[in-house]
Amino acid sequence: VPPMRLCERLFRDVTVSRHRKQISNRSLTEQMLIFYAGNKSQDSGIAEMEELPVPHNIKISNITCDSFKISWDMDSKSKDRITHYFIDLNKKENKNSNKFKHKDVPTKLVAKAVPLPMTVRGHWFLSPRTEYTVAVQTASKQVDGDYVVSEWSEIIEFCTADYSKVHLTQLLEKAEVIAGRMLKLSVFYRNQHREYFDYIREHHGNALQPSVKDNSGSHGSPISGKLEGIFFSCNTEFNTGKPPQDSPYGRYRFEIAAEKLFNPNTNLYFGDFYCMYTAYHYVILVIAPVGSPGDEFCKQRLPQLNIKDNKFLTCDEEDGVMVYHHAQDVILEVIYTDPVDLSLGTVEEITGHQLMSLSTANAKKDPSCKTCNISVGR
């Protein structure tokens, strides 16, 4: 090989090697842009990618538990070339985890360019009451199927909403299917440690006080972390008709006659239906005195039940006496939304065991259960 040709070949090999090293050090998105640019035009380079307008001033609106509307502003330059929008949607883990993530992860959603605002919907990637980050690109689809894309927009954060009444009605209908026959009851009861009742007597004038419900149950439940109330149980043993002697919450029990809490002057609402990777299911009901703050809260968010005719807990008059029934095949958790004075009932020690494994405090719902889940996320 002539010396001049040999020098030319060595120079070309070194240049190619350096170019490959530079490419390998680039981010995935940068490599994709270079690839697109190289295939579209030999002399236009990356500049062609930057002609598409970058979305800015992103707005999120009409947020539900499984959808939202998104819109943004764009410069008019090359706007008519846009054929698609790329939307990078991620669950927000912490403040920094997604800060640069969208630069190196392929986009999750590709949508045809439609008039804004655009609705993003789908239970397969959106869950209720969950924080997300979103960023947007504009794109132009080429004849060979590849895309020319703009730079990513800024990252916007938002949180999906709770279940609506429509979604809770779907849960209600599922719960009704397995509620089973009705059994009689006469009292509501609340189990706690002795120290709990001593504290109530000393610091709260002998009255049980409503507290904010924990995050147990369905992830999209609108009462979790918001509704204030007092948890009571009402299930009875099949053979005795009385409350069970075992409890996961403590060896002392406050019992109160059912008519003191549940009567024609109260409203009844369906709050949730869930299980905890077990064969038995829980139903949360809310009892609220008519016109109370708890009643107003529930009217806006929960399906109301007929106190005389429903599948879970009923109150009706027979021969001048109030008669109460509860569903046999679900475990009822009843939330009463007003304070309750201990003098209205009795506090006594139970004789059974304290079964901590049955506690539902902050219990997580089984997302794979077909009996108690609906199609809008968990």
Secondary structure, DSSP 8 states (H G I E B T S, - for coil): --HHHHHHHHHHHHHHHHHHHHHHTS-HHHHHHHHHHHHH-TTTGGGGGGGS---EEEEEES--SSEEEEEEE--STTGGG--EEEEEEEE--STTTTTTHHHHS--SEEEE--SSSEEEE-TTT--TT-EEEEEEEEEEE-TTS-EEE------EEEE-----HHHHHHHHHHHHHH--SEEEE-EEEEEE-HHHHHHHHHHSTTEE--EE--S-B-TT-TTTTT-EEEEEE----TTTSS--S-BSS-SEEEEEEHHHHSSTTEEEEEEEEE-SSSSS-EEEEEEEETTSHHHHHHHHHS-EE-TTS-SSEEEEEETTEEEEEEESSSEEEEEE-S-EEGGGSEEEE-SS-B-GGG--TT-B--TT-SSS--SS--
